[in-house]
Amino acid sequence: MPELPRPYELLELGDGQVVEFHPRGFAEGTLRIFPQDWNAQVDDAVARGRITADQAVQAKRDGKLIPVLRILVDSKDKPLGSPYWDVTSTTLIPTILPYLQDPTYKGKAFTITAVGVGLKKRFGLAVKP
């Protein structure tokens, strides 16, 4: 998958937060991140013999590519920033993608609700005509 261009507009919802939007299009791709503990993860991989020191230098420089679903939305749904949301949740992407792959998704209202925090966070999805 291609690396999507910046700027990134990450969909970050706290416990109980809700966002509603009307998708106009979508793109699947990747984005490059540098997690807070990235260097420690790479050093651990070297120590365990999973990668070489040369590979570690490259990994630290390049960061980590993660899957992202960019959802283009109506500007009235997101008046600030770029008119899209970048979804990186590995639980939300497979939930919402089948709806977006159906050609009838345009004009429908998508409501995402976050439940929980951290690694236990999950998302509810409601799609209305």
Helices and strands as residue ranges (DSSP letters): E 18-21, E 23-33, H 38-47, H 53-62, E 64-73, E 84-87, H 93-101, E 109-115, G 118-120, E 122-128
